[in-house]
Amino acid sequence: MKVDGTHYRSIWREGDSMTVAVIDQTVLPHEFRTRRLQHLDDAVSAIRDMVVRGAPLIGATAAYGLCLALDRERSDAAIAAASEALFQARPTAVNLAWALAEMSAALLPLPEAERLDAAWARADAIAEDDVETCAAIGRHGQDFIAEAWRAKGESGRVEILTHCNAGWLATVDWGTALAPIYRAHDAGIPVHVWVDETRPRNQGASLTTWELKSHGVPHTLVVDNAGGHLMQAGHVDLCITGTDRTAANGDVCNKIGTYLKALAAHDNQVPFYVALPYSTIDWDLATGVGTVPIEERAAEEVTHFTGRDASGELVRVALAPEETPAANHAFDVTPARLVTALITERGTCPASTAGLADLYPERRGRT
């Protein structure tokens, strides 16, 4: 995708060097800033502090983080220690564990002298695969938007509600939930996106709006609690979200508040789609409700807010009285019964064990 006419990915290597660069998402939309990751600790902190976020991007960052760790030591013990440090940075998104497993499988059979070059090659492949995967998700998901437009007689615009940020900033490029929207917009289908602010970290308000504005997609920011009202009033044709972990039965774990949107969509007969790459499916998890580990983040994310003041400075302000206790559950799980369909790189399917098994027959019977 492009920023001021220049194509960017969310993570990239600086030429052929052993330095990785990322877009610092903590200062968007007010500043566009990149960071260099040169050591394992840089990658760990980038994931933990949400300089990078979004399940696919976390996985790619972890893969490159392991490369940075091997610059110093390449033993089995070093790989295990670096993998554990990266995994603990944010354990909910299954892409992180998947990417680390892919890296270990590629590296451990090799002599130590060959591991560094192999690590960079495998990490590069993981990043490139994510780009191709998300582009395919966009192609398949566009069909649902085109179908909604045809149902309206190709008059007016397709009204889409999304939650959190599942655009190119959450992946290496294209995105998951936003990829079908970009493709539909580029194909000339009139779309309008209702963007949930997505408290407490406001990835919708700060990141999704920035992406859509940069691409020229019409959109309107709304508070998280407005979704049900918009659906009741007939202002939403379909919902599309991403997911950080999808159980083998189609339950989806995503940013906190997704479950409430799915309930409202179900009550108002609004299709609720979830877009995801294969790397987000946790085949070892039979069901998601009550079993996915839900990350609990710092209370300050709830009690404080960062924004630009009248002078143009970024400031952090308190929203609650000092020392107010706050719970900050980062994710919730939407039961498969509330999901109209899953959109993957291989096509679309019902959110069910059978639906996923039909798209990924090689995984059939392995849950």
ABEGO torsion letter per residue (X at the ends): XBBGGBBBBABBBBEABABBBBBBAAAOAABBBBBBBABAAAAAAAAAAGABBEAAAAAAAAAAAAAAAAAABABAAAAAAAAAAAAAABAABAAAAAAAAAAAAAAAABBAAAAAAAAAAAAAAAAAAAAAAAAAAAAAAAAAAAAAAAAAGGBEBBBBBBBEBABAAABABGEBAAAAAAAAAAAGBBBBBBBBAGOAAGAAAAAAAAAAAAAGBBBBBBBAAAAAAAAAAGABABBBBBBABBBAAGBBBBBBGAAAAAAAAAAAGBBBBBBBBAAABBAABABABGABBBBBBBAAAAABBBBBBAAGBBBBBBABBBGBBBBBBABBBBBAAABABBBBAAEBBBBBAAAAAAABAAABGAX
